[in-house]
């Protein structure tokens, strides 16, 4: 718990590793070009 509290106080934020698919709103990796759930093509 103390490590979590320290991390929040330090102000450091982690880079997100996932994004939401624009079609089905499932979480997919940032570098994905296609959604693994609905197979929608993800544009940059």
C-alpha distance matrix in Angstrom:
0.0 3.8 5.5 5.2 6.3 8.7 10.0 10.8 12.5 14.4 16.3 16.6 17.2 17.8 21.3 21.8 23.0 24.6 27.1 28.8 32.3 34.8 36.8 34.5 31.2 29.4 26.7 28.4 27.7 28.6 31.4 33.0 36.6 37.0 34.8 34.2 34.5 37.5 38.9 39.3 40.0 37.4 39.0 37.5
3.8 0.0 3.8 5.4 5.0 6.1 8.6 9.9 10.5 12.2 14.8 15.3 16.8 17.8 21.5 22.6 24.1 26.1 28.6 30.7 34.2 36.7 38.9 36.9 33.4 31.8 28.9 30.3 29.2 29.7 32.5 34.4 38.0 38.7 36.8 36.5 37.0 39.9 41.1 41.3 41.7 38.9 40.1 38.4
5.5 3.8 0.0 3.8 5.4 5.1 6.1 8.7 9.9 10.5 13.0 12.7 14.0 14.6 18.3 19.6 21.0 23.3 26.0 28.4 31.9 34.4 36.8 34.9 31.4 29.7 26.6 27.6 26.2 26.6 29.2 31.3 34.9 35.8 34.1 33.8 34.7 37.6 38.5 38.7 38.9 36.0 37.2 35.4
5.2 5.4 3.8 0.0 3.8 5.5 5.1 6.3 8.7 10.0 11.5 11.5 12.1 12.8 16.4 17.3 18.9 20.8 23.2 25.3 28.9 31.3 33.7 31.7 28.2 26.7 23.7 25.1 24.1 24.5 27.4 29.2 32.8 33.5 31.6 31.5 32.1 34.9 36.0 36.1 36.4 33.5 34.8 33.1
6.3 5.0 5.4 3.8 0.0 3.8 5.4 5.2 6.2 8.7 10.5 11.7 12.9 14.7 18.3 19.4 21.5 23.4 25.4 27.4 31.1 33.2 35.7 33.9 30.2 29.1 26.2 27.8 26.9 26.9 30.0 31.9 35.3 36.2 34.3 34.4 34.9 37.5 38.7 38.5 38.8 35.8 36.8 34.9
8.7 6.1 5.1 5.5 3.8 0.0 3.8 5.4 5.1 6.1 9.0 9.8 12.0 13.9 17.6 19.4 21.6 23.9 26.1 28.5 32.2 34.3 37.0 35.5 31.8 30.6 27.5 28.7 27.2 26.9 29.7 32.0 35.5 36.6 35.1 35.4 36.2 38.8 39.6 39.4 39.3 36.2 36.9 34.8
10.0 8.6 6.1 5.1 5.4 3.8 0.0 3.8 5.5 5.3 7.0 6.8 8.5 10.1 13.8 15.7 17.9 20.3 22.5 25.0 28.7 30.8 33.6 32.2 28.5 27.3 24.1 25.1 23.6 23.2 25.9 28.3 31.7 33.0 31.6 31.9 32.9 35.4 36.1 35.8 35.6 32.5 33.2 31.0
10.8 9.9 8.7 6.3 5.2 5.4 3.8 0.0 3.8 5.6 5.8 7.2 8.3 10.8 14.2 15.6 18.3 20.2 21.8 24.0 27.8 29.6 32.4 31.0 27.3 26.5 23.6 25.0 23.9 23.3 26.5 28.7 31.9 33.0 31.4 32.0 32.6 34.9 35.8 35.3 35.3 32.0 32.7 30.6
12.5 10.5 9.9 8.7 6.2 5.1 5.5 3.8 0.0 3.8 5.4 8.1 10.4 13.4 16.8 18.7 21.5 23.5 25.1 27.3 31.1 32.7 35.7 34.5 30.7 30.1 27.1 28.5 27.2 26.4 29.4 31.8 34.9 36.2 34.8 35.6 36.2 38.4 39.3 38.6 38.4 35.0 35.4 33.1
14.4 12.2 10.5 10.0 8.7 6.1 5.3 5.6 3.8 0.0 3.8 5.5 8.8 11.7 15.0 17.5 20.3 22.8 24.5 27.2 30.8 32.5 35.6 34.7 31.0 30.2 27.0 27.9 26.2 25.0 27.7 30.5 33.6 35.2 34.2 35.0 36.1 38.2 38.7 38.0 37.5 34.0 34.2 31.6
16.3 14.8 13.0 11.5 10.5 9.0 7.0 5.8 5.4 3.8 0.0 3.8 6.3 9.8 12.7 15.1 18.3 20.5 21.8 24.4 28.0 29.4 32.6 32.0 28.2 27.8 24.7 25.6 24.0 22.6 25.4 28.2 31.0 32.7 31.7 32.9 33.9 35.7 36.3 35.2 34.7 31.1 31.1 28.5
16.6 15.3 12.7 11.5 11.7 9.8 6.8 7.2 8.1 5.5 3.8 0.0 3.7 6.7 9.6 12.5 15.3 18.0 19.7 22.6 26.1 27.8 31.1 30.4 26.8 26.1 22.7 23.2 21.2 19.8 22.4 25.2 28.2 30.1 29.3 30.3 31.6 33.6 33.9 33.0 32.3 28.8 28.9 26.2
17.2 16.8 14.0 12.1 12.9 12.0 8.5 8.3 10.4 8.8 6.3 3.7 0.0 3.8 6.5 8.9 12.0 14.4 15.9 18.9 22.4 24.1 27.3 26.7 23.0 22.4 19.0 19.6 17.8 16.4 19.2 21.9 24.9 26.6 25.6 26.8 28.0 29.9 30.2 29.3 28.7 25.3 25.5 23.0
17.8 17.8 14.6 12.8 14.7 13.9 10.1 10.8 13.4 11.7 9.8 6.7 3.8 0.0 3.8 6.2 8.7 11.6 13.8 17.0 20.3 22.5 25.5 24.8 21.4 20.2 16.7 16.7 14.6 13.5 16.1 18.8 22.0 23.7 22.9 23.8 25.3 27.4 27.5 26.9 26.2 22.9 23.4 21.1
21.3 21.5 18.3 16.4 18.3 17.6 13.8 14.2 16.8 15.0 12.7 9.6 6.5 3.8 0.0 3.8 6.4 9.2 11.1 14.7 17.7 19.8 22.9 22.6 19.3 18.4 14.8 14.4 12.0 10.2 12.8 15.6 18.6 20.6 20.1 21.4 23.1 24.9 24.7 23.9 22.9 19.5 19.8 17.4
21.8 22.6 19.6 17.3 19.4 19.4 15.7 15.6 18.7 17.5 15.1 12.5 8.9 6.2 3.8 0.0 3.8 5.7 7.6 11.1 14.1 16.5 19.4 18.9 15.6 14.6 11.0 10.9 9.0 7.7 11.0 13.2 16.3 17.7 16.8 18.1 19.5 21.4 21.4 20.7 20.1 16.8 17.7 15.8
23.0 24.1 21.0 18.9 21.5 21.6 17.9 18.3 21.5 20.3 18.3 15.3 12.0 8.7 6.4 3.8 0.0 3.8 7.1 10.6 13.1 16.0 18.6 17.8 15.0 13.2 9.5 8.4 5.9 5.7 8.5 10.5 13.9 15.3 14.4 15.2 17.1 19.2 19.0 18.8 18.2 15.4 16.7 15.3
24.6 26.1 23.3 20.8 23.4 23.9 20.3 20.2 23.5 22.8 20.5 18.0 14.4 11.6 9.2 5.7 3.8 0.0 3.8 7.0 9.5 12.6 14.9 14.1 11.3 9.5 5.9 5.2 4.3 4.9 8.4 9.0 12.2 12.8 11.4 12.5 13.9 15.8 16.0 15.7 15.6 12.9 14.7 14.0
27.1 28.6 26.0 23.2 25.4 26.1 22.5 21.8 25.1 24.5 21.8 19.7 15.9 13.8 11.1 7.6 7.1 3.8 0.0 3.8 6.6 9.1 11.9 11.5 8.6 8.1 5.4 5.5 6.2 5.6 9.1 9.1 11.4 11.8 10.3 12.3 13.2 14.3 14.6 13.5 13.5 10.5 12.2 11.8
28.8 30.7 28.4 25.3 27.4 28.5 25.0 24.0 27.3 27.2 24.4 22.6 18.9 17.0 14.7 11.1 10.6 7.0 3.8 0.0 3.8 6.2 8.6 8.0 4.9 5.4 4.6 6.2 8.6 8.8 11.8 10.7 12.1 11.5 9.2 11.5 11.3 12.0 13.0 11.7 12.6 10.1 12.3 12.9
32.3 34.2 31.9 28.9 31.1 32.2 28.7 27.8 31.1 30.8 28.0 26.1 22.4 20.3 17.7 14.1 13.1 9.5 6.6 3.8 0.0 3.8 5.5 5.7 4.5 5.4 6.3 6.6 9.5 9.9 11.8 9.7 10.1 8.7 6.5 9.4 9.0 8.8 9.7 8.0 9.2 7.4 10.2 11.8
34.8 36.7 34.4 31.3 33.2 34.3 30.8 29.6 32.7 32.5 29.4 27.8 24.1 22.5 19.8 16.5 16.0 12.6 9.1 6.2 3.8 0.0 3.8 6.1 5.6 8.3 9.8 10.4 12.9 12.5 14.3 12.4 11.9 10.7 9.2 12.5 11.7 10.3 11.2 8.4 9.5 7.7 9.6 11.6
36.8 38.9 36.8 33.7 35.7 37.0 33.6 32.4 35.7 35.6 32.6 31.1 27.3 25.5 22.9 19.4 18.6 14.9 11.9 8.6 5.5 3.8 0.0 3.8 5.9 8.3 10.9 11.6 14.7 15.1 16.5 13.8 13.0 10.8 8.7 11.5 9.9 7.7 9.3 6.8 9.3 9.1 11.6 14.3
34.5 36.9 34.9 31.7 33.9 35.5 32.2 31.0 34.5 34.7 32.0 30.4 26.7 24.8 22.6 18.9 17.8 14.1 11.5 8.0 5.7 6.1 3.8 0.0 3.8 5.5 9.0 10.5 14.1 15.3 17.1 14.3 14.4 11.7 8.6 10.4 7.9 6.7 9.6 8.6 11.6 11.4 14.4 16.8
31.2 33.4 31.4 28.2 30.2 31.8 28.5 27.3 30.7 31.0 28.2 26.8 23.0 21.4 19.3 15.6 15.0 11.3 8.6 4.9 4.5 5.6 5.9 3.8 0.0 3.8 6.5 8.9 12.3 13.3 15.7 13.7 14.5 12.6 9.6 11.4 9.7 9.6 12.0 10.8 13.0 11.7 14.4 16.0
29.4 31.8 29.7 26.7 29.1 30.6 27.3 26.5 30.1 30.2 27.8 26.1 22.4 20.2 18.4 14.6 13.2 9.5 8.1 5.4 5.4 8.3 8.3 5.5 3.8 0.0 3.8 6.3 10.1 12.0 14.3 12.2 13.6 11.6 8.1 8.9 7.3 8.8 11.1 11.0 13.3 12.2 15.4 16.8
26.7 28.9 26.6 23.7 26.2 27.5 24.1 23.6 27.1 27.0 24.7 22.7 19.0 16.7 14.8 11.0 9.5 5.9 5.4 4.6 6.3 9.8 10.9 9.0 6.5 3.8 0.0 3.8 7.0 9.0 11.8 10.4 12.7 11.6 8.6 9.4 9.3 11.3 12.7 12.7 14.0 12.2 15.1 15.8
28.4 30.3 27.6 25.1 27.8 28.7 25.1 25.0 28.5 27.9 25.6 23.2 19.6 16.7 14.4 10.9 8.4 5.2 5.5 6.2 6.6 10.4 11.6 10.5 8.9 6.3 3.8 0.0 3.8 6.5 8.4 6.7 9.5 8.7 6.5 7.3 8.7 10.8 11.0 11.3 11.9 10.1 13.1 13.7
27.7 29.2 26.2 24.1 26.9 27.2 23.6 23.9 27.2 26.2 24.0 21.2 17.8 14.6 12.0 9.0 5.9 4.3 6.2 8.6 9.5 12.9 14.7 14.1 12.3 10.1 7.0 3.8 0.0 3.8 5.5 5.3 9.0 9.6 8.8 9.5 11.9 14.0 13.3 13.5 13.1 11.0 13.2 13.0
28.6 29.7 26.6 24.5 26.9 26.9 23.2 23.3 26.4 25.0 22.6 19.8 16.4 13.5 10.2 7.7 5.7 4.9 5.6 8.8 9.9 12.5 15.1 15.3 13.3 12.0 9.0 6.5 3.8 0.0 3.8 5.6 8.6 10.4 10.5 12.3 14.6 15.9 14.9 14.2 13.0 10.1 11.3 10.1
31.4 32.5 29.2 27.4 30.0 29.7 25.9 26.5 29.4 27.7 25.4 22.4 19.2 16.1 12.8 11.0 8.5 8.4 9.1 11.8 11.8 14.3 16.5 17.1 15.7 14.3 11.8 8.4 5.5 3.8 0.0 3.8 6.5 9.2 10.5 12.1 15.1 16.3 14.4 14.0 12.1 9.6 10.6 9.5
33.0 34.4 31.3 29.2 31.9 32.0 28.3 28.7 31.8 30.5 28.2 25.2 21.9 18.8 15.6 13.2 10.5 9.0 9.1 10.7 9.7 12.4 13.8 14.3 13.7 12.2 10.4 6.7 5.3 5.6 3.8 0.0 3.8 5.6 7.0 8.6 11.7 12.7 10.6 10.6 9.1 7.4 9.5 9.9
36.6 38.0 34.9 32.8 35.3 35.5 31.7 31.9 34.9 33.6 31.0 28.2 24.9 22.0 18.6 16.3 13.9 12.2 11.4 12.1 10.1 11.9 13.0 14.4 14.5 13.6 12.7 9.5 9.0 8.6 6.5 3.8 0.0 3.8 6.9 9.4 12.2 12.1 9.3 8.6 6.1 5.0 7.0 8.3
37.0 38.7 35.8 33.5 36.2 36.6 33.0 33.0 36.2 35.2 32.7 30.1 26.6 23.7 20.6 17.7 15.3 12.8 11.8 11.5 8.7 10.7 10.8 11.7 12.6 11.6 11.6 8.7 9.6 10.4 9.2 5.6 3.8 0.0 3.8 6.3 8.8 8.4 5.6 5.5 4.5 5.3 8.6 11.0
34.8 36.8 34.1 31.6 34.3 35.1 31.6 31.4 34.8 34.2 31.7 29.3 25.6 22.9 20.1 16.8 14.4 11.4 10.3 9.2 6.5 9.2 8.7 8.6 9.6 8.1 8.6 6.5 8.8 10.5 10.5 7.0 6.9 3.8 0.0 3.8 5.5 5.7 4.6 5.3 6.6 7.0 10.8 13.0
34.2 36.5 33.8 31.5 34.4 35.4 31.9 32.0 35.6 35.0 32.9 30.3 26.8 23.8 21.4 18.1 15.2 12.5 12.3 11.5 9.4 12.5 11.5 10.4 11.4 8.9 9.4 7.3 9.5 12.3 12.1 8.6 9.4 6.3 3.8 0.0 3.8 6.1 5.5 8.1 9.8 10.6 14.3 16.4
34.5 37.0 34.7 32.1 34.9 36.2 32.9 32.6 36.2 36.1 33.9 31.6 28.0 25.3 23.1 19.5 17.1 13.9 13.2 11.3 9.0 11.7 9.9 7.9 9.7 7.3 9.3 8.7 11.9 14.6 15.1 11.7 12.2 8.8 5.5 3.8 0.0 3.8 5.8 8.2 11.1 12.1 15.9 18.3
37.5 39.9 37.6 34.9 37.5 38.8 35.4 34.9 38.4 38.2 35.7 33.6 29.9 27.4 24.9 21.4 19.2 15.8 14.3 12.0 8.8 10.3 7.7 6.7 9.6 8.8 11.3 10.8 14.0 15.9 16.3 12.7 12.1 8.4 5.7 6.1 3.8 0.0 3.9 5.5 9.1 10.8 14.4 17.4
38.9 41.1 38.5 36.0 38.7 39.6 36.1 35.8 39.3 38.7 36.3 33.9 30.2 27.5 24.7 21.4 19.0 16.0 14.6 13.0 9.7 11.2 9.3 9.6 12.0 11.1 12.7 11.0 13.3 14.9 14.4 10.6 9.3 5.6 4.6 5.5 5.8 3.9 0.0 3.8 6.4 8.9 12.4 15.5
39.3 41.3 38.7 36.1 38.5 39.4 35.8 35.3 38.6 38.0 35.2 33.0 29.3 26.9 23.9 20.7 18.8 15.7 13.5 11.7 8.0 8.4 6.8 8.6 10.8 11.0 12.7 11.3 13.5 14.2 14.0 10.6 8.6 5.5 5.3 8.1 8.2 5.5 3.8 0.0 3.8 6.2 9.5 12.8
40.0 41.7 38.9 36.4 38.8 39.3 35.6 35.3 38.4 37.5 34.7 32.3 28.7 26.2 22.9 20.1 18.2 15.6 13.5 12.6 9.2 9.5 9.3 11.6 13.0 13.3 14.0 11.9 13.1 13.0 12.1 9.1 6.1 4.5 6.6 9.8 11.1 9.1 6.4 3.8 0.0 3.8 6.4 9.9
37.4 38.9 36.0 33.5 35.8 36.2 32.5 32.0 35.0 34.0 31.1 28.8 25.3 22.9 19.5 16.8 15.4 12.9 10.5 10.1 7.4 7.7 9.1 11.4 11.7 12.2 12.2 10.1 11.0 10.1 9.6 7.4 5.0 5.3 7.0 10.6 12.1 10.8 8.9 6.2 3.8 0.0 3.8 6.7
39.0 40.1 37.2 34.8 36.8 36.9 33.2 32.7 35.4 34.2 31.1 28.9 25.5 23.4 19.8 17.7 16.7 14.7 12.2 12.3 10.2 9.6 11.6 14.4 14.4 15.4 15.1 13.1 13.2 11.3 10.6 9.5 7.0 8.6 10.8 14.3 15.9 14.4 12.4 9.5 6.4 3.8 0.0 3.8
37.5 38.4 35.4 33.1 34.9 34.8 31.0 30.6 33.1 31.6 28.5 26.2 23.0 21.1 17.4 15.8 15.3 14.0 11.8 12.9 11.8 11.6 14.3 16.8 16.0 16.8 15.8 13.7 13.0 10.1 9.5 9.9 8.3 11.0 13.0 16.4 18.3 17.4 15.5 12.8 9.9 6.7 3.8 0.0
